[in-house]
Amino acid sequence: MINLQPQKAIGVWQLGDCIGKGAYGKVYKGLNKETAQIVAIKQVTLANISNECLLSLKSEIEILKKLKHPNIVKYIDAKYTERTLSIILEYVESGSLAGIIKKFGAFPEPLVAIYIK
């Protein structure tokens, strides 16, 4: 029987708590065991993914590699195993804007101005 539980480590990257779920998989808080860098690890189980979805993920990786902007999460690496594709990204503590609004409610106008700026 194939174990579909997430791997606890991918090379130097140690998986921590699940911090989100998406269309293709889960996102974990991760740790580089050599440098102590905290990252986000988007992990997709390949067992039930279509070729079209896999091509889409590979395209996402190629785009992320090229993006260099202070307001865009930084791509760090991607690791393939027999069972998973893991995309390692910069970890942003505050999470998504939608997540912040869900936790704290609607923003007052001055705070909206800060996010827009």
Contacts in CASP RR format, 6 or more apart in sequence:
PFRMAT RR
TARGET T0000
AUTHOR 0000-0000-0000
METHOD contacts of the structure
MODEL  1
MINLQPQKAIGVWQLGDCIGKGAYGKVYKGLNKETAQIVAIKQVTLANIS
NECLLSLKSEIEILKKLKHPNIVKYIDAKYTERTLSIILEYVESGSLAGI
IKKFGAFPEPLVAIYIK
2 47 0 8 1.000
2 83 0 8 1.000
4 45 0 8 1.000
4 47 0 8 1.000
4 83 0 8 1.000
6 15 0 8 1.000
6 26 0 8 1.000
6 28 0 8 1.000
6 43 0 8 1.000
6 45 0 8 1.000
6 84 0 8 1.000
7 15 0 8 1.000
7 43 0 8 1.000
7 81 0 8 1.000
7 83 0 8 1.000
7 84 0 8 1.000
7 86 0 8 1.000
8 14 0 8 1.000
8 15 0 8 1.000
8 16 0 8 1.000
9 15 0 8 1.000
9 33 0 8 1.000
10 41 0 8 1.000
10 79 0 8 1.000
10 81 0 8 1.000
10 84 0 8 1.000
10 86 0 8 1.000
11 79 0 8 1.000
12 32 0 8 1.000
12 33 0 8 1.000
12 34 0 8 1.000
12 35 0 8 1.000
13 30 0 8 1.000
13 31 0 8 1.000
13 32 0 8 1.000
13 33 0 8 1.000
13 39 0 8 1.000
13 41 0 8 1.000
13 77 0 8 1.000
13 79 0 8 1.000
13 86 0 8 1.000
13 88 0 8 1.000
14 30 0 8 1.000
14 31 0 8 1.000
14 32 0 8 1.000
14 33 0 8 1.000
15 28 0 8 1.000
15 30 0 8 1.000
15 41 0 8 1.000
15 43 0 8 1.000
16 28 0 8 1.000
16 29 0 8 1.000
16 30 0 8 1.000
16 31 0 8 1.000
17 28 0 8 1.000
17 29 0 8 1.000
18 26 0 8 1.000
18 27 0 8 1.000
18 28 0 8 1.000
19 27 0 8 1.000
19 28 0 8 1.000
19 29 0 8 1.000
19 40 0 8 1.000
20 26 0 8 1.000
20 27 0 8 1.000
21 27 0 8 1.000
24 42 0 8 1.000
24 44 0 8 1.000
24 49 0 8 1.000
24 53 0 8 1.000
24 57 0 8 1.000
25 42 0 8 1.000
25 43 0 8 1.000
25 44 0 8 1.000
25 45 0 8 1.000
26 42 0 8 1.000
26 43 0 8 1.000
27 40 0 8 1.000
27 41 0 8 1.000
27 42 0 8 1.000
27 43 0 8 1.000
28 40 0 8 1.000
28 41 0 8 1.000
28 43 0 8 1.000
29 38 0 8 1.000
29 39 0 8 1.000
29 40 0 8 1.000
29 41 0 8 1.000
29 91 0 8 1.000
30 38 0 8 1.000
30 39 0 8 1.000
30 40 0 8 1.000
30 41 0 8 1.000
30 91 0 8 1.000
31 37 0 8 1.000
31 38 0 8 1.000
31 39 0 8 1.000
32 39 0 8 1.000
38 91 0 8 1.000
39 76 0 8 1.000
39 88 0 8 1.000
39 89 0 8 1.000
39 90 0 8 1.000
39 91 0 8 1.000
40 73 0 8 1.000
40 88 0 8 1.000
40 89 0 8 1.000
40 90 0 8 1.000
40 91 0 8 1.000
40 92 0 8 1.000
41 86 0 8 1.000
41 87 0 8 1.000
41 88 0 8 1.000
41 89 0 8 1.000
42 86 0 8 1.000
42 87 0 8 1.000
42 89 0 8 1.000
43 84 0 8 1.000
43 85 0 8 1.000
43 86 0 8 1.000
43 87 0 8 1.000
44 57 0 8 1.000
44 84 0 8 1.000
44 85 0 8 1.000
44 86 0 8 1.000
44 87 0 8 1.000
45 83 0 8 1.000
45 84 0 8 1.000
46 54 0 8 1.000
46 82 0 8 1.000
46 83 0 8 1.000
46 84 0 8 1.000
46 85 0 8 1.000
47 83 0 8 1.000
49 57 0 8 1.000
54 85 0 8 1.000
57 85 0 8 1.000
57 87 0 8 1.000
60 87 0 8 1.000
61 75 0 8 1.000
61 78 0 8 1.000
61 87 0 8 1.000
64 75 0 8 1.000
64 87 0 8 1.000
64 89 0 8 1.000
65 75 0 8 1.000
67 75 0 8 1.000
73 89 0 8 1.000
73 90 0 8 1.000
73 92 0 8 1.000
74 89 0 8 1.000
74 90 0 8 1.000
75 87 0 8 1.000
75 88 0 8 1.000
75 89 0 8 1.000
75 90 0 8 1.000
76 88 0 8 1.000
76 89 0 8 1.000
76 90 0 8 1.000
77 87 0 8 1.000
77 88 0 8 1.000
78 85 0 8 1.000
78 86 0 8 1.000
78 87 0 8 1.000
78 88 0 8 1.000
79 85 0 8 1.000
79 86 0 8 1.000
79 88 0 8 1.000
80 86 0 8 1.000
94 100 0 8 1.000
97 115 0 8 1.000
101 107 0 8 1.000
107 115 0 8 1.000
END
